[in-house]
Amino acid sequence: MKLLPAAVLLCCTSLIVSCGRQKANDAEIEKQVQERLNEEHQAQQQRELHEREAALDERERQVAEREQHLTIAAATPSVPAAPLVATPPPATPVGPPAAPAAPAATDASYQAFYDSLSPYGSWVEMPGYGYAWQPLAAVENSLWRPYTLGRWLFTDGGWTWASDEPFGWVVYHYGRWMRTRELNWVWVPGDQWAPAWVSWRYGNDYVGWAPLPPEARFDGAAGIQQWADQQYNLGASDYTFVPAAEFGDDNMAAAAIPAGDDDAIYDDSNNLTNIYSEGGSVICYGPNYEFLRSKSRRPLPPRLTLARAGYRADGRNAALVSGNTLLVAAPRISLKPAAPKAIRGRVADTRLLNAAATRPPARDISPPGNGLPPANALAPSQQPAPVAGGQPTAGMRSRSQMKPAPLEAEEKKAREVQAIEDQQASKAAREQAARDRPVRQIQPSGTPFSGAVHP
């Protein structure tokens, strides 16, 4: 019985000690919970502070960009004939700086072409074409090619060329290019604007484009389709090919395959040209945008809205990417009599530099029309002189001096007449074949193609 009080005392003591330990544990847990809550609260406050700072910085950036946009919009009136989309900020130049120094003009004439391009090259007369312009870059560098110094942007008007060259706003959106034996690349003016006047090809992870020649007159009903190579005699040497992985680069010249190495690429590719008219505007589709976007090493810019505006006489007409809009200089061209103020000379040989690749060497091209300079675009006094051949040149005897026998003269005349008739018949047959069968290349399954064919 004496042990009973001691046992009770021991039990009470153990209970008291256990309660004390439990309270200590609870206090430690509560302390840890409180510290964690404090840390989370402090982290939340820091996040909110960063978000407020970021929102304030974004607001300041938007205000500054809005002011810049309003300055550009005030100096750049839009062309009434072309639907414009409101241009949101920010404004990022593509190519050389394009800060306006004077209000833009919505209309221009061929004289604007002559004056704007003269500082960057020279004008010559070419039989059957009128005045043609040769860039100084083509004289200084035999490897220079059109549509290489810049990049491709995809818009609601199709593939649009954004040039880094100060004359690019003219020569890559109006007129056509041709490659002659004497001068290499020259540009023939035209009055119709397009995102780009090129023929497209794709095959084996290579993308290629070739400047369309003056013979490629645009008909809004038929357009220019996959028969472009056959119709206009375009070959491998006319194309610039780049790997599809490099298509997103800012400088296509650096990514281009060297000339002479592209024959096999051309043979293994298919033509994807798809140029047509819609709502009065020229649409230039080709390779599929999403397909090339998946192939490109660098991400392609998102699809942009194309907005046309006037031009500035000071030459600062580089394209502007403003938000999701591409603003381009695209004035309406009036066909007023005009002529270059300085003409370097007259070129009689309009054959291709590489005669084996493309157009016949001695074709009599009628004056361009339907977007190219019509015959009445120049005053009579400004028209090129007659084609060499109608008069004997120095060092050659005239027909009267040669005095061929009557029979030989008749045979020669008959051969000349027959050759002309054969040439005209061949040309008519090609044109008829193009009209009857506009799509002359059937794309194999899986070939990327942008847009439906518009006959």
For each residue, the residues with C-beta under 8 A, 3 or more apart:
1: 4
2: 5 6
3: 6 7
4: 1 7 8
5: 2 8 9
6: 2 3 9 10
7: 3 4 10 11
8: 4 5 11 12
9: 5 6 12 13
10: 6 7 13 14
11: 7 8 14 15
12: 8 9 15 16
13: 9 10 16 17
14: 10 11 17 18
15: 11 12 18 19
16: 12 13 19 20
17: 13 14 20 21
18: 14 15 21 22
19: 15 16 22 23
20: 16 17 23 24
21: 17 18 24 25
22: 18 19 25 26
23: 19 20 26 27
24: 20 21 27 28
25: 21 22 28 29
26: 22 23 29 30
27: 23 24 30 31
28: 24 25 31 32
29: 25 26 32 33
30: 26 27 33 34
31: 27 28 34 35
32: 28 29 35 36
33: 29 30 36 37
34: 30 31 37 38
35: 31 32 38 39
36: 32 33 39 40
37: 33 34 40 41
38: 34 35 41 42
39: 35 36 42 43
40: 36 37 43 44
41: 37 38 44 45
42: 38 39 45 46
43: 39 40 46 47
44: 40 41 47 48
45: 41 42 48 49
46: 42 43 49 50
47: 43 44 50 51
48: 44 45 51 52
49: 45 46 52 53
50: 46 47 53 54
51: 47 48 54 55
52: 48 49 55 56
53: 49 50 56 57
54: 50 51 57 58
55: 51 52 58 59
56: 52 53 59 60
57: 53 54 60 61
58: 54 55 61 62
59: 55 56 62 63
60: 56 57 63 64
61: 57 58 64 65 90
62: 58 59 65 66 89
63: 59 60 66 67
64: 60 61 67 68
65: 61 62 68 69 89 90 91
66: 62 63 69 70 89
67: 63 64 70 71
68: 64 65 71 72 89 90 91
69: 65 66 72 73 87 88 89 90 91 322
70: 66 67 73 74
71: 67 68 74 75
72: 68 69 75 76 91 100 320 322
73: 69 70 76 87
74: 70 71
75: 71 72 100 102 103 104
76: 72 73 100 103 104 309 310 327
77: 103 104 106 309 310
78: 82 84 106 307 308 309 310
79: 82 84 106 308 309 310 330 331 332
80: 106
81: 280 332
82: 78 79 281 307 308 330
83: 279
84: 78 79 87 307 308 309
85: 305 307 325
86:
87: 69 73 84 91 307 322 323 325 327
88: 69 322 323 324 325
89: 62 65 66 68 69 322 323
90: 61 65 68 69 322 323
91: 65 68 69 72 87 320 321 322
92: 320 321 322
93: 96 97 98 318 319 320 321
94: 150 151 153 162 318 319 320 321 326
95: 98 150 162 163 164 165 168 318 319
96: 93 164 166 316 318
97: 93 316 318
98: 93 95 316 317 318 319 320
99: 316
100: 72 75 76 103 104 312 316
101: 312 314 316
102: 75 312 313 314
103: 75 76 77 100 310 312
104: 75 76 77 100 309 310 311 312 329 331
105: 108 310 311 312 313 331
106: 77 78 79 80 309 310 331 332
107: 310 331 332 333 334
108: 105 112 113 311 331 332 333 334
109: 112 113 333 334 335 336 338
110: 113 114 189 191 333 335 336 338 373 377
111: 114 115 336 338
112: 108 109 115 116 311 313 331 333
113: 108 109 110 116 117 133 170 174 189 333
114: 110 111 117 118 123 131 338 339 340 341
115: 111 112 118 341
116: 112 113 119 167 170 313 315
117: 113 114 120 121 123 133 167 170 171 187
118: 114 115 121 122 123 340 341 342
119: 116 315
120: 117 135 136 137 165 166 167
121: 117 118 133 134 135 136 137 138 139 167
122: 118 133 134 136 342 344
123: 114 117 118 131 132 133 134 340 342 343 344
124: 131 132 133 134 183 186 343 344 345 346 347
125: 130 131 132 343 345 346 347 384 385
126: 129 130 131 132 180 186 188 346 347 350 384
127: 347 348 350 384 386 387 388
128: 350 363 364 365 366 367 387
129: 126 132 178 188 214 350 365 367 368
130: 125 126 188 189 367 368 373 377 378 383 384
131: 114 123 124 125 126 189 339 340 343 378 384
132: 123 124 125 126 129 178 186 187 188 347
133: 113 117 121 122 123 124 171 186 187 189
134: 121 122 123 124 138 139 183 184 185 186 187 344
135: 120 121 138 139 144 167 171 185 187
136: 120 121 122 139 140
137: 120 121 140 141 144 165
138: 121 134 135 141 142 144 183 184 185 186
139: 121 134 135 136
140: 136 137 144
141: 137 138 144
142: 138 184
143: 259
144: 135 137 138 140 141 148 184 185
145: 148 185 240 253 256
146: 171 172 177 185 187 211
147: 150 161 172 196 198 209 211 240 252
148: 144 145 240 252 253 256
149: 163 164 165 168 251 252 253
150: 94 95 147 161 162 163 164 165 168 172 251 252
151: 94 161 162 248 249 250 251 252
152: 159 160 161 162 247 252
153: 94 159 160 161 162 301 304 319 321 326
154: 158 159 160 289 300 301 303 304
155: 158 159 160 195 303 304 305 306 326
156: 303 304 305 306
157: 160 195 281 282 283 284 306
158: 154 155 195 196 274 275 283 284 285 286 450 451
159: 152 153 154 155 195 196 198 200 284 285 286 287 450
160: 152 153 154 155 157 195 196 284 304 306 319 326 328
161: 147 150 151 152 153 168 172 173 195 196 198
162: 94 95 150 151 152 153 168 319 326
163: 95 149 150 167 168 169 172 318 319
164: 95 96 149 150 168 251
165: 95 120 137 149 150 168
166: 96 120 315 318
167: 116 117 120 121 135 163 170 171
168: 95 149 150 161 162 163 164 165 171 172 318
169: 163 172 173 311 317 318 319 328 329
170: 113 116 117 167 173 174 175
171: 117 133 135 146 167 168 174 175 177 187
172: 146 147 150 161 163 168 169 196 197
173: 161 169 170 193 194 195 196 197 328 330
174: 113 170 171 189 190 191 192 193 194 333
175: 170 171 187 188 189 190 197 214 372
176: 187 188 190 197 211 212 213 214 215 216 368 372
177: 146 171 185 186 187 188 197 211 212 213
178: 129 132 185 186 188 213 214 350 352
179: 184 185 186 238 352 353 354 358
180: 126 183 184 185 186 347 349 350 351 352 353
181: 349 350 351 352 353 355 361
182: 347 349
183: 124 134 138 180 186 347
184: 134 138 142 144 179 180 353
185: 134 135 138 144 145 146 177 178 179 180
186: 124 126 132 133 134 138 177 178 179 180 183
187: 117 132 133 134 135 146 171 175 176 177
188: 126 129 130 132 175 176 177 178 214 368 372 373
189: 110 113 130 131 133 174 175 372 373
190: 174 175 176 368 371 372 373
191: 110 174 333 335 371 372 373
192: 174 218 282 333 370 371 372
193: 173 174 282 308 330 333
194: 173 174 197 218 275 282 284
195: 155 157 158 159 160 161 173 282 283 284 306
196: 147 158 159 160 161 172 173 209 284
197: 172 173 175 176 177 194 211 212 216 275 284
198: 147 159 161 209 210 211 212 273 284 286
199: 209 210 212 224 228 229 232 234 239 271 273
200: 159 207 208 209 271 272 273 274 286 287
201: 207 208 209 210 229 239 241 266 269 270 271 272
202: 206 207 208 244 269 270 272 286 287 447 448
203: 206 265 268 269 270 447
204: 265 268 269
205: 243 244 245 295
206: 202 203 241 242 243 244 257 265 269
207: 200 201 202 241 242 243 244 247 287 292
208: 200 201 202 239 240 241 242 262 265 266 269
209: 147 196 198 199 200 201 239 240 286
210: 198 199 201 234 238 239 240
211: 146 147 176 177 197 198 238
212: 176 177 197 198 199 216 224 228 232
213: 176 177 178 216 232 234 358 359
214: 129 175 176 178 188 217 365 368 372
215: 176 232 359 365
216: 176 197 212 213 224 228 231 232
217: 214 368 369 370 371 372
218: 192 194 223 224 275 277 282 370 371
219: 222 223 370
220: 223 276 277
221: 277
222: 219 225 434 435 438 455
223: 218 219 220 274 275 276 277 438 454 455
224: 199 212 216 218 228 273 275 276
225: 222 228 273 274 275 438 439 453 454 455
226: 270 271 272 273 274 438 439 440 441 443 453
227: 230 231 271 434 437 438 439 440 441
228: 199 212 216 224 225 231 232 234 271 273
229: 199 201 232 233 234 235 271
230: 227 233 430 440
231: 216 227 228 430 434
232: 199 212 213 215 216 228 229 358 359
233: 229 230 358 359 360
234: 199 210 213 228 229 238 239 358
235: 229 238 239 266 354 356 357 358
236: 239 262 263 265 266 267 357
237: 259 262 354 357 358
238: 179 210 211 234 235 357 358
239: 199 201 208 209 210 234 235 236 262 266
240: 145 147 148 208 209 210 252 256 257
241: 201 206 207 208 256 257 262 265 266 269
242: 206 207 208 246 247 249 252 255 256 257
243: 205 206 207 246 247 255 257
244: 202 205 206 207 247 292 295 296
245: 205 295 296 297
246: 242 243 249 255 296 297
247: 152 207 242 243 244 255 292 295 296 300
248: 151 296 297 298 299 300
249: 151 242 246 252 254 255 298
250: 151
251: 149 150 151 164 254 255
252: 147 148 149 150 151 152 240 242 249 255 256
253: 145 148 149 256
254: 249 251
255: 242 243 246 247 249 251 252
256: 145 148 240 241 242 252 253
257: 206 240 241 242 243 261 262 265
258: 261 262
259: 143 237 262
260: 263
261: 257 258 265
262: 208 236 237 239 241 257 258 259 265 266
263: 236 260 266 267
264: 267 268
265: 203 204 206 208 236 241 257 261 262 268 269
266: 201 208 235 236 239 241 262 263 269
267: 236 263 264
268: 203 204 264 265
269: 201 202 203 204 206 208 241 265 266
270: 201 202 203 226 441 443 444 447
271: 199 200 201 226 227 228 229 441
272: 200 201 202 226 286 287 443 447 448 449 450
273: 198 199 200 224 225 226 228 286
274: 158 200 223 225 226 284 285 286 449 450 451 452 453 454
275: 158 194 197 218 223 224 225 282 283 284 285
276: 220 223 224 282 283 454
277: 218 220 221 223 280 281 282 283
278: 281 283
279: 83
280: 81 277
281: 82 157 277 278
282: 157 192 193 194 195 218 275 276 277
283: 157 158 195 275 276 277 278 451
284: 157 158 159 160 194 195 196 197 198 274 275
285: 158 159 274 275 450 451
286: 158 159 198 200 202 209 272 273 274 450
287: 159 200 202 207 272 291 292 448 449 450
288: 291 292 448 449 450
289: 154 292 293 300 303 450
290: 293 294
291: 287 288 294 295 448
292: 207 244 247 287 288 289 295 296 300 448
293: 289 290 296 299 300
294: 290 291
295: 205 244 245 247 291 292
296: 244 245 246 247 248 292 293 299 300
297: 245 246 248
298: 248 249
299: 248 293 296
300: 154 247 248 289 292 293 296
301: 153 154 304 321
302: 324
303: 154 155 156 289 324
304: 153 154 155 156 160 301 321 324 325 326
305: 85 155 156 324 325 326
306: 155 156 157 160 195 325 326 328
307: 78 82 84 85 87 325 326 327 328
308: 78 79 82 84 193 328 330
309: 76 77 78 79 84 104 106 327 328 329 330
310: 76 77 78 79 103 104 105 106 107 329 331
311: 104 105 108 112 169 317 329 330 331
312: 100 101 102 103 104 105 315 316 317 329
313: 102 105 112 116
314: 101 102
315: 116 119 166 312
316: 96 97 98 99 100 101 312
317: 98 169 311 312 329
318: 93 94 95 96 97 98 163 166 168 169
319: 93 94 95 98 153 160 162 163 169 326 327 328 329
320: 72 91 92 93 94 98 326 327 328
321: 91 92 93 94 153 301 304 325 326 327
322: 69 72 87 88 89 90 91 92 325 326 327
323: 87 88 89 90
324: 88 302 303 304 305
325: 85 87 88 304 305 306 307 321 322
326: 94 153 155 160 162 304 305 306 307 319 320 321 322
327: 76 87 307 309 319 320 321 322
328: 160 169 173 306 307 308 309 319 320
329: 104 169 309 310 311 312 317 319
330: 79 82 173 193 308 309 311
331: 79 104 105 106 107 108 112 310 311
332: 79 81 106 107 108
333: 107 108 109 110 112 113 174 191 192 193
334: 107 108 109
335: 109 110 191 373 374 376 377
336: 109 110 111
337: 377 378 379 382
338: 109 110 111 114 377 378 382
339: 114 131 343 378 379 382
340: 114 118 123 131 343
341: 114 115 118
342: 118 122 123
343: 123 124 125 131 339 340 346
344: 122 123 124 134
345: 124 125
346: 124 125 126 343 384 385
347: 124 125 126 127 132 180 182 183 350
348: 127 387 388
349: 180 181 182
350: 126 127 128 129 178 180 181 347 365
351: 180 181 355 361 362
352: 178 179 180 181 355 357 358 359 361
353: 179 180 181 184
354: 179 235 237 357 358
355: 181 351 352 358 361
356: 235
357: 235 236 237 238 352 354
358: 179 213 232 233 234 235 237 238 352 354 355
359: 213 215 232 233 352 363
360: 233 363
361: 181 351 352 355
362: 351
363: 128 359 360 423
364: 128 387
365: 128 129 214 215 350 368
366: 128
367: 128 129 130 373 374 375
368: 129 130 176 188 190 214 217 365 371 372 373 374
369: 217 372 374 375
370: 192 217 218 219
371: 190 191 192 217 218 368
372: 175 176 188 189 190 191 192 214 217 368 369
373: 110 130 188 189 190 191 335 367 368 377 378
374: 335 367 368 369 377
375: 367 369 378
376: 335
377: 110 130 335 337 338 373 374
378: 130 131 337 338 339 373 375 382 383
379: 337 339 382 383
380: 383
381:
382: 337 338 339 378 379
383: 130 378 379 380
384: 125 126 127 130 131 346
385: 125 346
386: 127 390 391
387: 127 128 348 364 390
388: 127 348 391 393
389:
390: 386 387
391: 386 388
392: 396 397 398
393: 388 396
394:
395:
396: 392 393
397: 392 401 402
398: 392 401 402
399: 402 404
400: 403
401: 397 398
402: 397 398 399
403: 400
404: 399 408 409 412
405: 408 409
406: 409 410
407: 410 411
408: 404 405 411 412
409: 404 405 406 412 413
410: 406 407 413 414
411: 407 408 414 415
412: 404 408 409 415 416
413: 409 410 416 417
414: 410 411 417 418
415: 411 412 418 419
416: 412 413 419 420
417: 413 414 420 421
418: 414 415 421 422
419: 415 416 422 423
420: 416 417 423 424
421: 417 418 424 425
422: 418 419 425 426
423: 363 419 420 426 427
424: 420 421 427 428
425: 421 422 428 429
426: 422 423 429 430
427: 423 424 430 431
428: 424 425 431 432
429: 425 426 432 433
430: 230 231 426 427 433 434
431: 427 428 434 435
432: 428 429 435 436
433: 429 430 436 437
434: 222 227 231 430 431 437 438 440
435: 222 431 432 438
436: 432 433
437: 227 433 434 440
438: 222 223 225 226 227 434 435 453 455
439: 225 226 227 442 453 455
440: 226 227 230 434 437
441: 226 227 270 271
442: 439
443: 226 270 272 447 449
444: 270 447
445:
446:
447: 202 203 270 272 443 444
448: 202 272 287 288 291 292
449: 272 274 287 288 443
450: 158 159 272 274 285 286 287 288 289
451: 158 274 283 285 454
452: 274
453: 225 226 274 438 439
454: 223 225 274 276 451
455: 222 223 225 438 439
